[in-house]
Amino acid sequence: SPVIVWLRRDLRLSDQPAIAEAARKGPVLPVYVLDDETPRHRAMGGASRWWLHHSLASLDAALREKGSQLILRRGRSEDVLAQLAEETGAREIHALHHYEPWWRNAEKAVAKHTQLCLHHGNYLAPAGSVTTGAGGLYKIYTPFWRTLRERLPPPPPARRPQVIAAPPSWPRSDNLKEWALLPTKPDWAGGMRDTWEPGEAGAKKRLHAFIEEASAYERQRNLPAVEGTSMLSPHLHFGEISPAQIWHSVADAGGTVGTFLGELGWRDYAQNVILQYPDYGAKPAREPFDDFPWRSGGEVSAQIAAWQQGRTGYPIVDAGMRQLWHTGWMHNRVRMIAASFLVKHLLVDWREGEKWFWDTLVDADYGSNAVNWQWTAGSGVDANMFVRIMAPLSQSEKFDCAGYIREWVPELGGLPDGEIHDPSPISRPKEYPDRLVDHRTARERALAAWQKAKAD
Ligand code: FAD
């Protein structure tokens, strides 16, 4: 009988153990379920849906080259897969492990109807397998990484299966276009189309381009004006490439790549956190944050909108927020600055920022987004201290952001390097907004809020 492969964020053919195992067993039914219904499910944001459309189209084309194809269905995973198994006589479902709380729920529910075989392959190590001497899970990144590091390198990646046998007849599939994952009016995806090639082939291209530059990563990774990082995050998020593939290609290329590989460790660490704290995207892990005096109300809503639109009057923050809106991605250093600005300078609940990133990032990832937002806010298990407040203007100078600001905030393009990070009232062009808040005032307000939260 045919074997179902249940695809989620693992949209590749190479080094994809669920596809490989199913292909060894018989005719394969690869299915993607657009599931907005499993309990606690977090519906994908707009940028992710754009990516998903193209990634599914690319996977379908790759499957067709092998005589197979992708079946698209919509609904609650549990119901859709039970129905498909009944229609086709399939008795087994193969899939990769995912650790978002809704996927773990869905896995339990699916396994009630049909035999579900879960494989590892989207992380350096299975989440939950990296344990302390006493057998518990780590809360803090550094010891987590030290232990994980000892188990690496990951097994060498597997090639794509030679043959993916087709069933005698294909079950019904939805039409991708009818899922309406792409924006229509307005079409905000132009910048994304110019920046990305979703799908396995696009991921390989990014990887090969990065390998050339990998030994400069250590030096360049904090410079937003330089393309010094891999930009593999959306490809990794959608599983178009596996971390094992990246690890082996980068390590084989030679040079000092330890820092880069440690970033892949952060990605694993985030899954280790959501496994322990499934509500991490919504619930602060530290007590003073249960009842923090975040600002709210009409004026604050307008300030949040200014932050989202890149009109805060702080050039580096605005450059980052505009890069995000245009391309669906923002440089990590600038993510840290822009996130800190929202939480500490504007004193807005980090969950507002988490939601905006969730909707606008092409790499929006429940674990990584929540871990990084809680790290920024100081509310997480492994967190920066709230009282350490990033100064956007000196960060901008320190990390040489002039070229980056010129690219994303063209109205400041005429200012010299010495002025662009912090334009004076005289040099500030009319069309560029005034600062939403003064740095020193904001800092004092944030520290006072922290004192109040601690005392309550
Ligand atoms: P590289 O520097 O080339 O790193 C390689 C890979 O390592 C990345 O592709 C990513 O998968 C992983 N990685 C790197 N840094 C981190 C990190 N701090 N945490 C977890 N994984 C990391 N990353 C996401 O993938 N999804 C998110 O939703 C997300 N939200 C974030 C929110 C905030 C507030 C901040 C400060 C960071 C967030 N990050 C998120 C982490 C990081 O900014 C991106 O992973 C990185 O910028 C992606 O670019 P890159 O692929 O060029 O990274």
Residues whose N, C-alpha, C, O or C-beta is under 5 A from the ligand:
A	BS01	FAD	T229 S230 M231 L232 S233 L236 E263 L264 W266 R267 M330 H331 N332 R335 M336 A339 D363 A364 D365 S368 N369 N372 W373
